């Protein structure tokens, strides 16, 4: 807000000449704000309040939010298969953040895949698949994508704070997701086997309930 007020106070010609620099400053401040917010979410997460949560409505809402968050971009095909009545004992807001981080990572990985292609226009379809099943006392959610996958050499680093392969990434999305999962008494792991779609495959396990 203060940056905008300062820009408005400048003479017209000066404002026009400085506008590109002001935009770069604004973008930098926005990135810094996101980093601080994510770091605080990791360092001092809110204590979860577990309850019975039906997963299908949560997943459906996240799908619509992900679509709305990327207007004008190449469409993403969401394949979400979570049966009605599948429930976990968890905090709904924490679960939403965990899944939102994983879905965002999947979409960004595929966008970078297309940016790095050497053949103009040779972009594959972006796909995010989320499948839910109950295994005895555990609910297992599988999140996978059609991106380039994760290099085996860096598998052990993906949950480390500030580790990222993206120029604009903070390296906190996956650590936050794992931290919240552990607070819920669950487990978040990168599967050893790649997705059948060709990309990464994450397994989120949470206590099941009826």
N, C-alpha and C positions, 0 to 999 in steps of 0.2 A: 504494500500500500504506500509506504513512504517513497519507494522508488518511483511509483507512478506519479506521485505528487511532485517530486523533483523534476521529472520529465515534463510535466505540464507547465512548470514554471519557466522552462527554457524558452528562448526566442524561437520562432518557427523554423528558421533556417538551421539553427544549431540543433534543435530537436530532431530534424530530419537527418542530419549528418551523423548524429550520435545514436539514432534509433537501433541500428544493428548491434552496437556494443551493449546498449541497454538490454536488448533481447537476450544476448549471451549471458549477461549478468543475471537476468531473471531466471533463465534456464538453470544456471549454476546454483542459484539460491534454492530453486525448487528441488534440485537433486540433493543438496545438502539437507534440506528439510526432511526429505524422504529417508535419508541415511540416519539422521538423528531419531526420527520416529521409529524406524525399524530396530535401531540399536536399543532404544528404551524398551521396545516390545520384547527383545531378547533378554536384556539385563534384568528387567523388573516386570515380568509378565503378571497379569492379573491372575489371582488364584481361581482356578475353575470351580464351577458349581455343578457337579455331575447330576444328571437326571436322565430319564428315559427319552431318547431322541429317535424318532423315525427318520431313516436316512433318505428315502426317496424324495420327499418334499424339499429337503435341504439341497440335494444334488440338482433337482430341477431348477430351484431358484438360482443356484450358482451358474448353471448353464446360461440362463437368461442374462445374468449380470455380466458374464464373460462376453457374450455377444454384444451387449450394449456398450461395453468398454472399448470396443475396437471398431467404431464406425468408419467406413471408407476403406478399411483394410481388406485383404483377401479373406474371403469367408473361411471359417473353420468348421469342419464337420465334427460334431460331438456325438459320440456313441456311448451313451450312459445306460447301463443295464443294472439297475438296483431294484430288486423285487419289493413290491408293496409289503409292508409289515416287518421288514428287516430293521431291527432296532439295536442301538448301541447305548451303553451307559457312559455318557460323556457330557461335556458342556457344549451346547450348540454353537455359541459364538466362537469358541476355540476351534471346534471342528470346521466351521466355515472358513476361518483363517487358514487352517492347515490345508484344506482342499483348494482354496483360492490360490495359495502360494504354489501348490503343485501344478494346478491347471495353467497358471500364468507362466511358470517355467516351461511347461510343455509347448505352449503357443510360441513363446519367444525362441525356443530352440529351433523350431521349424522355420520361423521367420529368418533366423540367421543362416539356416541351411540354404534357403533360397537366395539370400544376399551373396553368399559365397559361391554360388554356381557360376561357372565360366561361360555357359551358353545362355545368351540373352533370351528371356522369356521361358526358360526351362524350369518352371516351378512346379513341384509336386503338390498334391493335395495335403493340406494341413488337417490332421486328425488327432483328436484327443478321445481316448477310450477310458471309461471308468466302469469297473465291474465290481459288484458287491456280493459276497456270499457269507454264510455262517458256517464256521467250522467248530463244532462243539460249543465251547464257552467263549469263542472269539469271533468277532466280525472282521472279515478281511476285505479291504477295498484295494483294488489294483488300479493304478493310474499309469497309463502308457501313451506313447505318442509315436508319430512317424518321422521324428527328427533324425539327426545324425547319430544319436546315441552318445554314450559317455566313454571316453577313452579309458581303457583298463588301467592305464598308468596313473590316472588321477581319481580313480574310484574312491580311494580312502580319504580324499580331500573334500568331497562334495558337501559334507556336513560341517566343515570347518568355517568358523566366522571369517567373513571378508574374502573367502575364496570365490572367485568368479572368473569365467572365461569371456564375459561380455563387457564391452567398453563402458556401458551405462549401468551395469549391475552393481549392487551393493554387497553381494556375497552374504546376505543375511536371511534371505527367504527360506532356504532349506534348514539352516540352524534353528530359526524360529519355529518352523513346522515340527522339527524333531523335539525341541524343548517342550512345546505345548503337548505333543503326543505323550511324552514321558510324564508330564503332569497329570494327564488323564489315565495313567496306568497302562498305556499302550506302547506300541513299537512302530517306528517308521524306518524302513530299510530300502536300499537300492538293490533290486533283485540281481542275482548273478547272471541270469539268462536275459538276453535282450528281448524286447517286445516283438511279437509276430509282425507288428507294423514296421519294425526296423529301428525304432528309437529306444529311449530309456523306459524302464518299468520300475515303478516304486510300489511298495507294499505297505499299506497302513493297517495295523491291527489294533482293535479296540475291544474292551470287554463287551460281550453280547448281553442282551436282556430280552425278556419276552414282552 
